[in-house]
Amino acid sequence: MVSSVPVAPCPDCGQKIELWPLLKVGEELVCPHCDADLEVVSIDPVELDWAYLEPATDEDDWDDDWDDDDWDDDEDE
């Protein structure tokens, strides 16, 4: 039985990356062509995206003390 090796393009450099056959969503890897940190986001079809070092946060996690006035410092001069 011949098993095919999954291949997916790197979202950073566009080069095709040969992947291991037992992929799982969420697995992280490094592009051998450009060293981008990538993550498997889909299996069928195989799709890669940039891996984020920190997990995504909920809207409730944002700093409630931040407002648009923090950007207006130069307008007062």
PyMOL Python script that loads the backbone (N, CA, C, O; Angstrom):
from pymol import cmd

cmd.read_pdbstr("""\
ATOM      1  N   MET A   1       0.848  -1.176   0.000  1.00  0.00           N
ATOM      2  CA  MET A   1       0.000   0.000   0.000  1.00  0.00           C
ATOM      3  C   MET A   1       0.901   1.249   0.000  1.00  0.00           C
ATOM      4  O   MET A   1       1.820   1.350   0.813  1.00  0.00           O
ATOM      5  N   VAL A   2       0.645   2.164  -0.880  1.00  0.00           N
ATOM      6  CA  VAL A   2       1.414   3.391  -0.976  1.00  0.00           C
ATOM      7  C   VAL A   2       0.627   4.508  -0.304  1.00  0.00           C
ATOM      8  O   VAL A   2      -0.512   4.793  -0.674  1.00  0.00           O
ATOM      9  N   SER A   3       1.250   5.133   0.685  1.00  0.00           N
ATOM     10  CA  SER A   3       0.565   6.238   1.346  1.00  0.00           C
ATOM     11  C   SER A   3       1.122   7.550   0.806  1.00  0.00           C
ATOM     12  O   SER A   3       2.330   7.699   0.622  1.00  0.00           O
ATOM     13  N   SER A   4       0.246   8.475   0.563  1.00  0.00           N
ATOM     14  CA  SER A   4       0.696   9.764   0.046  1.00  0.00           C
ATOM     15  C   SER A   4       1.099  10.665   1.207  1.00  0.00           C
ATOM     16  O   SER A   4       0.511  10.622   2.288  1.00  0.00           O
ATOM     17  N   VAL A   5       2.102  11.469   0.958  1.00  0.00           N
ATOM     18  CA  VAL A   5       2.591  12.402   1.964  1.00  0.00           C
ATOM     19  C   VAL A   5       1.825  13.716   1.780  1.00  0.00           C
ATOM     20  O   VAL A   5       1.827  14.274   0.683  1.00  0.00           O
ATOM     21  N   PRO A   6       1.174  14.217   2.829  1.00  0.00           N
ATOM     22  CA  PRO A   6       0.459  15.477   2.697  1.00  0.00           C
ATOM     23  C   PRO A   6       1.430  16.622   2.388  1.00  0.00           C
ATOM     24  O   PRO A   6       2.534  16.679   2.929  1.00  0.00           O
ATOM     25  N   VAL A   7       1.004  17.514   1.526  1.00  0.00           N
ATOM     26  CA  VAL A   7       1.796  18.675   1.147  1.00  0.00           C
ATOM     27  C   VAL A   7       0.907  19.900   1.275  1.00  0.00           C
ATOM     28  O   VAL A   7      -0.265  19.875   0.899  1.00  0.00           O
ATOM     29  N   ALA A   8       1.479  20.977   1.811  1.00  0.00           N
ATOM     30  CA  ALA A   8       0.736  22.236   1.944  1.00  0.00           C
ATOM     31  C   ALA A   8       1.694  23.393   1.715  1.00  0.00           C
ATOM     32  O   ALA A   8       2.874  23.299   2.052  1.00  0.00           O
ATOM     33  N   PRO A   9       1.195  24.486   1.143  1.00  0.00           N
ATOM     34  CA  PRO A   9       2.063  25.647   0.948  1.00  0.00           C
ATOM     35  C   PRO A   9       2.243  26.437   2.240  1.00  0.00           C
ATOM     36  O   PRO A   9       1.325  26.544   3.054  1.00  0.00           O
ATOM     37  N   CYS A  10       3.424  26.979   2.408  1.00  0.00           N
ATOM     38  CA  CYS A  10       3.694  27.865   3.553  1.00  0.00           C
ATOM     39  C   CYS A  10       2.977  29.189   3.292  1.00  0.00           C
ATOM     40  O   CYS A  10       3.112  29.745   2.202  1.00  0.00           O
ATOM     41  N   PRO A  11       2.220  29.712   4.260  1.00  0.00           N
ATOM     42  CA  PRO A  11       1.539  30.990   4.053  1.00  0.00           C
ATOM     43  C   PRO A  11       2.499  32.178   3.998  1.00  0.00           C
ATOM     44  O   PRO A  11       2.116  33.268   3.573  1.00  0.00           O
ATOM     45  N   ASP A  12       3.736  31.969   4.425  1.00  0.00           N
ATOM     46  CA  ASP A  12       4.710  33.056   4.442  1.00  0.00           C
ATOM     47  C   ASP A  12       5.495  33.134   3.136  1.00  0.00           C
ATOM     48  O   ASP A  12       5.555  34.192   2.510  1.00  0.00           O
ATOM     49  N   CYS A  13       6.100  32.015   2.719  1.00  0.00           N
ATOM     50  CA  CYS A  13       6.961  32.043   1.529  1.00  0.00           C
ATOM     51  C   CYS A  13       6.338  31.379   0.310  1.00  0.00           C
ATOM     52  O   CYS A  13       6.828  31.556  -0.805  1.00  0.00           O
ATOM     53  N   GLY A  14       5.252  30.608   0.508  1.00  0.00           N
ATOM     54  CA  GLY A  14       4.576  29.968  -0.610  1.00  0.00           C
ATOM     55  C   GLY A  14       5.175  28.643  -1.050  1.00  0.00           C
ATOM     56  O   GLY A  14       4.607  27.978  -1.916  1.00  0.00           O
ATOM     57  N   GLN A  15       6.296  28.242  -0.486  1.00  0.00           N
ATOM     58  CA  GLN A  15       6.934  26.976  -0.848  1.00  0.00           C
ATOM     59  C   GLN A  15       6.111  25.807  -0.300  1.00  0.00           C
ATOM     60  O   GLN A  15       5.512  25.903   0.771  1.00  0.00           O
ATOM     61  N   LYS A  16       6.092  24.711  -1.046  1.00  0.00           N
ATOM     62  CA  LYS A  16       5.367  23.520  -0.594  1.00  0.00           C
ATOM     63  C   LYS A  16       6.167  22.807   0.488  1.00  0.00           C
ATOM     64  O   LYS A  16       7.384  22.657   0.388  1.00  0.00           O
ATOM     65  N   ILE A  17       5.458  22.373   1.520  1.00  0.00           N
ATOM     66  CA  ILE A  17       6.067  21.677   2.649  1.00  0.00           C
ATOM     67  C   ILE A  17       5.498  20.265   2.692  1.00  0.00           C
ATOM     68  O   ILE A  17       4.281  20.085   2.721  1.00  0.00           O
ATOM     69  N   GLU A  18       6.372  19.267   2.697  1.00  0.00           N
ATOM     70  CA  GLU A  18       5.938  17.885   2.874  1.00  0.00           C
ATOM     71  C   GLU A  18       5.745  17.652   4.362  1.00  0.00           C
ATOM     72  O   GLU A  18       6.624  17.957   5.168  1.00  0.00           O
ATOM     73  N   LEU A  19       4.590  17.109   4.720  1.00  0.00           N
ATOM     74  CA  LEU A  19       4.222  16.920   6.123  1.00  0.00           C
ATOM     75  C   LEU A  19       4.136  15.437   6.451  1.00  0.00           C
ATOM     76  O   LEU A  19       4.103  14.600   5.548  1.00  0.00           O
ATOM     77  N   TRP A  20       4.101  15.114   7.714  1.00  0.00           N
ATOM     78  CA  TRP A  20       3.984  13.727   8.135  1.00  0.00           C
ATOM     79  C   TRP A  20       2.532  13.291   7.980  1.00  0.00           C
ATOM     80  O   TRP A  20       1.614  14.102   8.090  1.00  0.00           O
ATOM     81  N   PRO A  21       2.335  11.991   7.722  1.00  0.00           N
ATOM     82  CA  PRO A  21       0.991  11.494   7.389  1.00  0.00           C
ATOM     83  C   PRO A  21      -0.043  11.591   8.516  1.00  0.00           C
ATOM     84  O   PRO A  21      -1.236  11.692   8.230  1.00  0.00           O
ATOM     85  N   LEU A  22       0.368  11.566   9.760  1.00  0.00           N
ATOM     86  CA  LEU A  22      -0.593  11.550  10.869  1.00  0.00           C
ATOM     87  C   LEU A  22      -0.741  12.942  11.480  1.00  0.00           C
ATOM     88  O   LEU A  22      -0.491  13.138  12.669  1.00  0.00           O
ATOM     89  N   LEU A  23      -1.144  13.885  10.669  1.00  0.00           N
ATOM     90  CA  LEU A  23      -1.315  15.265  11.131  1.00  0.00           C
ATOM     91  C   LEU A  23      -2.523  15.405  12.033  1.00  0.00           C
ATOM     92  O   LEU A  23      -3.495  14.659  11.920  1.00  0.00           O
ATOM     93  N   LYS A  24      -2.445  16.376  12.931  1.00  0.00           N
ATOM     94  CA  LYS A  24      -3.571  16.735  13.783  1.00  0.00           C
ATOM     95  C   LYS A  24      -3.713  18.254  13.751  1.00  0.00           C
ATOM     96  O   LYS A  24      -2.716  18.974  13.699  1.00  0.00           O
ATOM     97  N   VAL A  25      -4.934  18.732  13.780  1.00  0.00           N
ATOM     98  CA  VAL A  25      -5.164  20.171  13.861  1.00  0.00           C
ATOM     99  C   VAL A  25      -4.534  20.682  15.149  1.00  0.00           C
ATOM    100  O   VAL A  25      -4.699  20.084  16.212  1.00  0.00           O
ATOM    101  N   GLY A  26      -3.821  21.779  15.046  1.00  0.00           N
ATOM    102  CA  GLY A  26      -3.173  22.370  16.205  1.00  0.00           C
ATOM    103  C   GLY A  26      -1.688  22.047  16.308  1.00  0.00           C
ATOM    104  O   GLY A  26      -0.971  22.662  17.096  1.00  0.00           O
ATOM    105  N   GLU A  27      -1.226  21.086  15.517  1.00  0.00           N
ATOM    106  CA  GLU A  27       0.209  20.766  15.541  1.00  0.00           C
ATOM    107  C   GLU A  27       0.995  21.945  14.991  1.00  0.00           C
ATOM    108  O   GLU A  27       0.571  22.606  14.043  1.00  0.00           O
ATOM    109  N   GLU A  28       2.141  22.195  15.599  1.00  0.00           N
ATOM    110  CA  GLU A  28       2.980  23.303  15.170  1.00  0.00           C
ATOM    111  C   GLU A  28       4.226  22.768  14.488  1.00  0.00           C
ATOM    112  O   GLU A  28       4.717  21.689  14.819  1.00  0.00           O
ATOM    113  N   LEU A  29       4.738  23.547  13.519  1.00  0.00           N
ATOM    114  CA  LEU A  29       5.937  23.175  12.797  1.00  0.00           C
ATOM    115  C   LEU A  29       6.636  24.435  12.313  1.00  0.00           C
ATOM    116  O   LEU A  29       6.090  25.536  12.391  1.00  0.00           O
ATOM    117  N   VAL A  30       7.833  24.259  11.819  1.00  0.00           N
ATOM    118  CA  VAL A  30       8.615  25.377  11.288  1.00  0.00           C
ATOM    119  C   VAL A  30       8.833  25.114   9.803  1.00  0.00           C
ATOM    120  O   VAL A  30       9.215  24.009   9.418  1.00  0.00           O
ATOM    121  N   CYS A  31       8.594  26.122   8.969  1.00  0.00           N
ATOM    122  CA  CYS A  31       8.821  25.990   7.537  1.00  0.00           C
ATOM    123  C   CYS A  31      10.318  25.773   7.297  1.00  0.00           C
ATOM    124  O   CYS A  31      11.140  26.557   7.773  1.00  0.00           O
ATOM    125  N   PRO A  32      10.675  24.717   6.564  1.00  0.00           N
ATOM    126  CA  PRO A  32      12.092  24.466   6.299  1.00  0.00           C
ATOM    127  C   PRO A  32      12.703  25.462   5.310  1.00  0.00           C
ATOM    128  O   PRO A  32      13.924  25.514   5.163  1.00  0.00           O
ATOM    129  N   HIS A  33      11.873  26.245   4.640  1.00  0.00           N
ATOM    130  CA  HIS A  33      12.350  27.191   3.637  1.00  0.00           C
ATOM    131  C   HIS A  33      12.579  28.590   4.202  1.00  0.00           C
ATOM    132  O   HIS A  33      13.559  29.247   3.851  1.00  0.00           O
ATOM    133  N   CYS A  34      11.676  29.053   5.081  1.00  0.00           N
ATOM    134  CA  CYS A  34      11.777  30.436   5.572  1.00  0.00           C
ATOM    135  C   CYS A  34      11.768  30.545   7.096  1.00  0.00           C
ATOM    136  O   CYS A  34      11.827  31.653   7.630  1.00  0.00           O
ATOM    137  N   ASP A  35      11.695  29.422   7.801  1.00  0.00           N
ATOM    138  CA  ASP A  35      11.703  29.369   9.272  1.00  0.00           C
ATOM    139  C   ASP A  35      10.486  30.015   9.931  1.00  0.00           C
ATOM    140  O   ASP A  35      10.556  30.394  11.100  1.00  0.00           O
ATOM    141  N   ALA A  36       9.384  30.147   9.214  1.00  0.00           N
ATOM    142  CA  ALA A  36       8.158  30.685   9.807  1.00  0.00           C
ATOM    143  C   ALA A  36       7.566  29.655  10.765  1.00  0.00           C
ATOM    144  O   ALA A  36       7.584  28.457  10.485  1.00  0.00           O
ATOM    145  N   ASP A  37       7.040  30.129  11.900  1.00  0.00           N
ATOM    146  CA  ASP A  37       6.346  29.262  12.852  1.00  0.00           C
ATOM    147  C   ASP A  37       4.927  29.063  12.347  1.00  0.00           C
ATOM    148  O   ASP A  37       4.172  30.025  12.204  1.00  0.00           O
ATOM    149  N   LEU A  38       4.564  27.812  12.078  1.00  0.00           N
ATOM    150  CA  LEU A  38       3.280  27.497  11.470  1.00  0.00           C
ATOM    151  C   LEU A  38       2.482  26.530  12.333  1.00  0.00           C
ATOM    152  O   LEU A  38       3.012  25.870  13.227  1.00  0.00           O
ATOM    153  N   GLU A  39       1.185  26.472  12.032  1.00  0.00           N
ATOM    154  CA  GLU A  39       0.275  25.583  12.745  1.00  0.00           C
ATOM    155  C   GLU A  39      -0.674  24.953  11.735  1.00  0.00           C
ATOM    156  O   GLU A  39      -1.097  25.610  10.784  1.00  0.00           O
ATOM    157  N   VAL A  40      -1.011  23.680  11.938  1.00  0.00           N
ATOM    158  CA  VAL A  40      -1.980  22.999  11.097  1.00  0.00           C
ATOM    159  C   VAL A  40      -3.371  23.469  11.524  1.00  0.00           C
ATOM    160  O   VAL A  40      -3.764  23.286  12.676  1.00  0.00           O
ATOM    161  N   VAL A  41      -4.117  24.080  10.589  1.00  0.00           N
ATOM    162  CA  VAL A  41      -5.451  24.581  10.920  1.00  0.00           C
ATOM    163  C   VAL A  41      -6.556  23.768  10.266  1.00  0.00           C
ATOM    164  O   VAL A  41      -7.725  23.910  10.624  1.00  0.00           O
ATOM    165  N   SER A  42      -6.197  22.913   9.307  1.00  0.00           N
ATOM    166  CA  SER A  42      -7.174  22.061   8.639  1.00  0.00           C
ATOM    167  C   SER A  42      -6.467  20.807   8.137  1.00  0.00           C
ATOM    168  O   SER A  42      -5.299  20.858   7.752  1.00  0.00           O
ATOM    169  N   ILE A  43      -7.179  19.684   8.142  1.00  0.00           N
ATOM    170  CA  ILE A  43      -6.617  18.418   7.690  1.00  0.00           C
ATOM    171  C   ILE A  43      -7.088  18.070   6.282  1.00  0.00           C
ATOM    172  O   ILE A  43      -6.298  17.568   5.483  1.00  0.00           O
ATOM    173  N   ASP A  44      -8.329  18.319   5.966  1.00  0.00           N
ATOM    174  CA  ASP A  44      -8.871  17.936   4.662  1.00  0.00           C
ATOM    175  C   ASP A  44      -9.617  19.106   4.052  1.00  0.00           C
ATOM    176  O   ASP A  44     -10.810  19.268   4.307  1.00  0.00           O
ATOM    177  N   PRO A  45      -8.956  19.920   3.262  1.00  0.00           N
ATOM    178  CA  PRO A  45      -7.584  19.814   2.784  1.00  0.00           C
ATOM    179  C   PRO A  45      -6.595  20.308   3.842  1.00  0.00           C
ATOM    180  O   PRO A  45      -6.967  21.044   4.756  1.00  0.00           O
ATOM    181  N   VAL A  46      -5.347  19.901   3.709  1.00  0.00           N
ATOM    182  CA  VAL A  46      -4.317  20.331   4.655  1.00  0.00           C
ATOM    183  C   VAL A  46      -4.069  21.822   4.440  1.00  0.00           C
ATOM    184  O   VAL A  46      -3.808  22.269   3.323  1.00  0.00           O
ATOM    185  N   GLU A  47      -4.156  22.576   5.528  1.00  0.00           N
ATOM    186  CA  GLU A  47      -3.940  24.025   5.462  1.00  0.00           C
ATOM    187  C   GLU A  47      -3.094  24.459   6.650  1.00  0.00           C
ATOM    188  O   GLU A  47      -3.312  24.023   7.780  1.00  0.00           O
ATOM    189  N   LEU A  48      -2.127  25.323   6.375  1.00  0.00           N
ATOM    190  CA  LEU A  48      -1.254  25.855   7.410  1.00  0.00           C
ATOM    191  C   LEU A  48      -1.508  27.345   7.572  1.00  0.00           C
ATOM    192  O   LEU A  48      -1.899  28.028   6.625  1.00  0.00           O
ATOM    193  N   ASP A  49      -1.282  27.837   8.779  1.00  0.00           N
ATOM    194  CA  ASP A  49      -1.376  29.265   9.059  1.00  0.00           C
ATOM    195  C   ASP A  49      -0.256  29.595  10.038  1.00  0.00           C
ATOM    196  O   ASP A  49       0.375  28.699  10.598  1.00  0.00           O
ATOM    197  N   TRP A  50      -0.017  30.881  10.237  1.00  0.00           N
ATOM    198  CA  TRP A  50       1.020  31.282  11.174  1.00  0.00           C
ATOM    199  C   TRP A  50       0.615  30.870  12.580  1.00  0.00           C
ATOM    200  O   TRP A  50      -0.541  31.033  12.971  1.00  0.00           O
ATOM    201  N   ALA A  51       1.555  30.340  13.334  1.00  0.00           N
ATOM    202  CA  ALA A  51       1.314  29.958  14.725  1.00  0.00           C
ATOM    203  C   ALA A  51       1.505  31.198  15.587  1.00  0.00           C
ATOM    204  O   ALA A  51       2.478  31.934  15.425  1.00  0.00           O
ATOM    205  N   TYR A  52       0.590  31.416  16.483  1.00  0.00           N
ATOM    206  CA  TYR A  52       0.678  32.557  17.388  1.00  0.00           C
ATOM    207  C   TYR A  52       1.270  32.083  18.702  1.00  0.00           C
ATOM    208  O   TYR A  52       0.881  31.041  19.229  1.00  0.00           O
ATOM    209  N   LEU A  53       2.198  32.843  19.220  1.00  0.00           N
ATOM    210  CA  LEU A  53       2.892  32.428  20.431  1.00  0.00           C
ATOM    211  C   LEU A  53       2.009  32.503  21.659  1.00  0.00           C
ATOM    212  O   LEU A  53       2.201  31.748  22.611  1.00  0.00           O
ATOM    213  N   GLU A  54       1.042  33.409  21.646  1.00  0.00           N
ATOM    214  CA  GLU A  54       0.124  33.542  22.768  1.00  0.00           C
ATOM    215  C   GLU A  54      -1.267  33.136  22.305  1.00  0.00           C
ATOM    216  O   GLU A  54      -1.645  33.433  21.171  1.00  0.00           O
ATOM    217  N   PRO A  55      -2.033  32.468  23.151  1.00  0.00           N
ATOM    218  CA  PRO A  55      -3.387  32.094  22.753  1.00  0.00           C
ATOM    219  C   PRO A  55      -4.263  33.332  22.583  1.00  0.00           C
ATOM    220  O   PRO A  55      -4.051  34.360  23.226  1.00  0.00           O
ATOM    221  N   ALA A  56      -5.239  33.207  21.710  1.00  0.00           N
ATOM    222  CA  ALA A  56      -6.169  34.312  21.493  1.00  0.00           C
ATOM    223  C   ALA A  56      -6.928  34.597  22.787  1.00  0.00           C
ATOM    224  O   ALA A  56      -7.191  33.687  23.573  1.00  0.00           O
ATOM    225  N   THR A  57      -7.275  35.852  22.999  1.00  0.00           N
ATOM    226  CA  THR A  57      -7.982  36.226  24.221  1.00  0.00           C
ATOM    227  C   THR A  57      -9.423  36.564  23.909  1.00  0.00           C
ATOM    228  O   THR A  57      -9.769  36.924  22.784  1.00  0.00           O
ATOM    229  N   ASP A  58     -10.246  36.443  24.916  1.00  0.00           N
ATOM    230  CA  ASP A  58     -11.635  36.869  24.782  1.00  0.00           C
ATOM    231  C   ASP A  58     -11.694  38.381  24.862  1.00  0.00           C
ATOM    232  O   ASP A  58     -10.766  39.023  25.356  1.00  0.00           O
ATOM    233  N   GLU A  59     -12.790  38.949  24.375  1.00  0.00           N
ATOM    234  CA  GLU A  59     -12.941  40.404  24.459  1.00  0.00           C
ATOM    235  C   GLU A  59     -12.928  40.876  25.905  1.00  0.00           C
ATOM    236  O   GLU A  59     -12.526  42.006  26.184  1.00  0.00           O
ATOM    237  N   ASP A  60     -13.366  40.018  26.833  1.00  0.00           N
ATOM    238  CA  ASP A  60     -13.400  40.395  28.245  1.00  0.00           C
ATOM    239  C   ASP A  60     -12.007  40.536  28.839  1.00  0.00           C
ATOM    240  O   ASP A  60     -11.843  41.144  29.896  1.00  0.00           O
ATOM    241  N   ASP A  61     -10.993  39.974  28.163  1.00  0.00           N
ATOM    242  CA  ASP A  61      -9.629  40.042  28.674  1.00  0.00           C
ATOM    243  C   ASP A  61      -8.936  41.359  28.356  1.00  0.00           C
ATOM    244  O   ASP A  61      -7.858  41.621  28.891  1.00  0.00           O
ATOM    245  N   TRP A  62      -9.512  42.185  27.514  1.00  0.00           N
ATOM    246  CA  TRP A  62      -8.881  43.445  27.141  1.00  0.00           C
ATOM    247  C   TRP A  62      -8.867  44.395  28.327  1.00  0.00           C
ATOM    248  O   TRP A  62      -9.745  44.340  29.188  1.00  0.00           O
ATOM    249  N   ASP A  63      -7.885  45.249  28.368  1.00  0.00           N
ATOM    250  CA  ASP A  63      -7.727  46.220  29.447  1.00  0.00           C
ATOM    251  C   ASP A  63      -8.863  47.239  29.383  1.00  0.00           C
ATOM    252  O   ASP A  63      -8.959  48.004  28.423  1.00  0.00           O
ATOM    253  N   ASP A  64      -9.707  47.251  30.387  1.00  0.00           N
ATOM    254  CA  ASP A  64     -10.855  48.160  30.405  1.00  0.00           C
ATOM    255  C   ASP A  64     -10.442  49.609  30.612  1.00  0.00           C
ATOM    256  O   ASP A  64     -11.231  50.515  30.344  1.00  0.00           O
ATOM    257  N   ASP A  65      -9.216  49.849  31.086  1.00  0.00           N
ATOM    258  CA  ASP A  65      -8.770  51.218  31.328  1.00  0.00           C
ATOM    259  C   ASP A  65      -8.309  51.909  30.048  1.00  0.00           C
ATOM    260  O   ASP A  65      -8.089  53.120  30.061  1.00  0.00           O
ATOM    261  N   TRP A  66      -8.159  51.194  28.967  1.00  0.00           N
ATOM    262  CA  TRP A  66      -7.672  51.748  27.706  1.00  0.00           C
ATOM    263  C   TRP A  66      -8.826  52.436  26.987  1.00  0.00           C
ATOM    264  O   TRP A  66      -9.917  51.878  26.867  1.00  0.00           O
ATOM    265  N   ASP A  67      -8.577  53.638  26.518  1.00  0.00           N
ATOM    266  CA  ASP A  67      -9.592  54.322  25.728  1.00  0.00           C
ATOM    267  C   ASP A  67      -8.915  55.169  24.650  1.00  0.00           C
ATOM    268  O   ASP A  67      -7.690  55.276  24.613  1.00  0.00           O
ATOM    269  N   ASP A  68      -9.711  55.758  23.791  1.00  0.00           N
ATOM    270  CA  ASP A  68      -9.175  56.542  22.671  1.00  0.00           C
ATOM    271  C   ASP A  68      -8.427  57.781  23.134  1.00  0.00           C
ATOM    272  O   ASP A  68      -7.581  58.288  22.397  1.00  0.00           O
ATOM    273  N   ASP A  69      -8.708  58.282  24.325  1.00  0.00           N
ATOM    274  CA  ASP A  69      -8.028  59.476  24.819  1.00  0.00           C
ATOM    275  C   ASP A  69      -6.526  59.241  24.994  1.00  0.00           C
ATOM    276  O   ASP A  69      -5.745  60.192  24.989  1.00  0.00           O
ATOM    277  N   ASP A  70      -6.114  57.962  25.149  1.00  0.00           N
ATOM    278  CA  ASP A  70      -4.694  57.660  25.298  1.00  0.00           C
ATOM    279  C   ASP A  70      -3.928  57.985  24.022  1.00  0.00           C
ATOM    280  O   ASP A  70      -2.709  58.151  24.077  1.00  0.00           O
ATOM    281  N   TRP A  71      -4.585  58.079  22.893  1.00  0.00           N
ATOM    282  CA  TRP A  71      -3.945  58.388  21.622  1.00  0.00           C
ATOM    283  C   TRP A  71      -3.945  59.891  21.321  1.00  0.00           C
ATOM    284  O   TRP A  71      -3.257  60.336  20.402  1.00  0.00           O
ATOM    285  N   ASP A  72      -4.699  60.662  22.077  1.00  0.00           N
ATOM    286  CA  ASP A  72      -4.892  62.074  21.779  1.00  0.00           C
ATOM    287  C   ASP A  72      -3.905  62.998  22.470  1.00  0.00           C
ATOM    288  O   ASP A  72      -4.175  64.196  22.561  1.00  0.00           O
ATOM    289  N   ASP A  73      -2.786  62.508  22.957  1.00  0.00           N
ATOM    290  CA  ASP A  73      -1.845  63.329  23.689  1.00  0.00           C
ATOM    291  C   ASP A  73      -1.266  64.463  22.835  1.00  0.00           C
ATOM    292  O   ASP A  73      -1.052  65.559  23.354  1.00  0.00           O
ATOM    293  N   ASP A  74      -1.008  64.235  21.548  1.00  0.00           N
ATOM    294  CA  ASP A  74      -0.392  65.239  20.693  1.00  0.00           C
ATOM    295  C   ASP A  74      -1.371  66.328  20.262  1.00  0.00           C
ATOM    296  O   ASP A  74      -0.940  67.416  19.879  1.00  0.00           O
ATOM    297  N   GLU A  75      -2.659  66.067  20.315  1.00  0.00           N
ATOM    298  CA  GLU A  75      -3.639  67.037  19.845  1.00  0.00           C
ATOM    299  C   GLU A  75      -3.785  68.213  20.800  1.00  0.00           C
ATOM    300  O   GLU A  75      -4.237  69.280  20.383  1.00  0.00           O
ATOM    301  N   ASP A  76      -3.416  68.052  22.065  1.00  0.00           N
ATOM    302  CA  ASP A  76      -3.571  69.127  23.050  1.00  0.00           C
ATOM    303  C   ASP A  76      -2.519  70.209  22.901  1.00  0.00           C
ATOM    304  O   ASP A  76      -2.681  71.307  23.434  1.00  0.00           O
ATOM    305  N   GLU A  77      -1.445  69.917  22.184  1.00  0.00           N
ATOM    306  CA  GLU A  77      -0.336  70.878  22.070  1.00  0.00           C
ATOM    307  C   GLU A  77      -0.588  71.908  21.007  1.00  0.00           C
ATOM    308  O   GLU A  77       0.247  72.786  20.787  1.00  0.00           O
TER     309      GLU A  77
END
""", "prot")
cmd.dss("prot")
cmd.show_as("cartoon", "prot")
cmd.util.cbc("prot")
cmd.orient("prot")
